[in-house]
Amino acid sequence: DVRKIENEWWRQFINAGQALSKTLSMDTQFPLKRFVAESPEINVSFAVNKSWSSVSSFPKPDNLLTPTTLSANLNIDFRSKDYPLNLSANLRYRDGNPMLVSLSQRELSRAQTNLDLLGIWKFNQKTTLRVSMDNALKRAYSSGNQFYAQEVTTTQIDTQVPYRLLRVNLEHSF
């Protein structure tokens, strides 16, 4: 609950009502050669989750337990036969939905898509070079809150500055 007391906003969390949550998940993992005999050494994994939830003490449609109702993850790994090289890409998606946290406050969440890349070159048993890039798509992430008080609505949106993180690690065992 959010209340204004002497020109100060106060927020108090209360467990009220009953909640119901349902999730449908699917995961699969396979070598690409299973379907395309002449393909390179690529392993594919894919997962998707769809959830439905409701909290009885809040009105529809934003009476969710979590702002994420759909998420998906695709991972592709390549291993070279001719070189000591491994490459990997991981693509993740998560939707975002408004969610009531009280009768006077709604949390806002936007969808996120991220792509991470990794390359590994193994020079020998003791020396490995790893190059990785996080957030290769350079997508920003936004979230926020809406507060309701009588006939006034206040909306606050926070957007993180998008960045790519590049790492280069040379590992050597002695």
N, C-alpha and C positions, 0 to 999 in steps of 0.2 A: 504494500500500500504506500502511496506517495501523498504526503500532506504538506501544506504550507502552514508553518507555525511561526508567528512573529517575523514575517518576511524571510524566513529560512525554509528551504525545501528539505523534508525528511523522508527517507525511504525505509520501510520495514518489510521484511520478507515473512510471509505466513503460508504454511501449507493448508490449503482449504480445498474441499471438494474431492472428487475421485478422478483418476486419470486412467486412460486406456491407450495402449500402444500396440501396434501390429507392424511387423517387418517382414518383407519378402526379400530374400537374398539369393544371388546366383554367383558362383565362382567357377572359373574354368582355367585350366592350364594345359598347354600342349605344345609339342614341337611342330613347327610349320611343315616339316617333312611328312607329317601324318596326312596332310591334305594335298601338298604339292611336292611330289617326289624329287624334283630337280631344284628345290629351294635351298638357299644357304642355311647354315646352322643358326636358326632363329627359334627362340622359345617365346611363346606368347602367353600372357596371363591376363585375365579380365575378370573384374568383379563389379557387380551392380547391386545396390540396396535401395529399396523403396519402402518408405515407412508412412504410416498413418497414425495420428495420435489426436487425442482430445482431452481437455480438462473441463470437468462438469461445471465448475464455478465461473467460467468465462463464456461470453457469447461467441458464436461462430462469426466469421471464419478463422480468426486468428487465435483460437484456443488450443495452441499446440504445446507439446512438451519440449520440443526442440525446433529451432528454425530450419533444420535440414530435413527434407523429406525425400530427396533423391541424391545419391552419390554414385560415382562410377570411377573405376581405376583401370587403366590399360598400361601394361608393362611389356616392353619388347626388349629381349636380350639377344645380341649377336655375338657369336664366337667364331673367329676366323680359323680356318683349317691351315692356311698357309703362313700366317703371322701370329706372333704372341699378343694378339689384340682382342679385347672384349669391348663391346659398345652396348650401352643401355639407354633406353628412354622410358620415362614414366609420366603419363598424362593423367591428371586427376581433375574431376569435376565435382562440385558440391553446389546444390541450389541454395537459395536463401529466401526465407519467407518472413513476413512480419509475425511476431509472436507476443501475445498479451502476457505481461508478467504481473499485472494488477488491473483493476478496473480503470485506473488512471494512468497507466504506463504501457507502452508497446515498445519492444525491442525490434530494431530494423536490421536486416541482414541481406546482403546482396550475394548473388551467385559468384563462385570462385572457380577459375580454371588455372591450373598450374602445370608446367612442363619442366621436368628436371632431366638433365643429360649427364652421362658418365662415360668416360673412355679410360681403359686400362691397358697399358703396354708393359709387358713383363720382359725386361731385358735378359734376365737370367733368374736363377732360383733366389738370389738375394736382393735384386734391384727391380723396383716397379715404379712406373710413372702413372699417377692418377690425375686426370683432368675432369673436373665436374662443373656444371653450370646449373644453378638453382634459379627458378622463375625465368626460364628462357623466353617466355612470351611477354615478360615484363608487365604483368597485369597488376593493377592496383586493387586493393581490397577495401570495401567501405562497410561500415556498420554505424548504427546510431540508435537513438531513443526518441520517443515522442511522449510528452507528458500532457495530460488533460486536467484542466481545472476550470470548472463551470463552462464558460464559453470561450476559453483561451486554450490554444494548443501550441506547445513549444516543441520544435523539432531540432535535434542536434545530430549532425552527420559527421563522422570521422572517416577520413580517407587516408590510408597509408600511402606514402610516396612509393611508387613501384621501383624496384631495383632488380638487377641481376647480380647474383653472387657467383663469381668465378674463382675456383680453387685449383691450384696446381701443387701436387704433392709428389716429391721424389722420396721414395722409401728405400732404405738399404739396411739389411740385417748384417751384423758383424758376427 
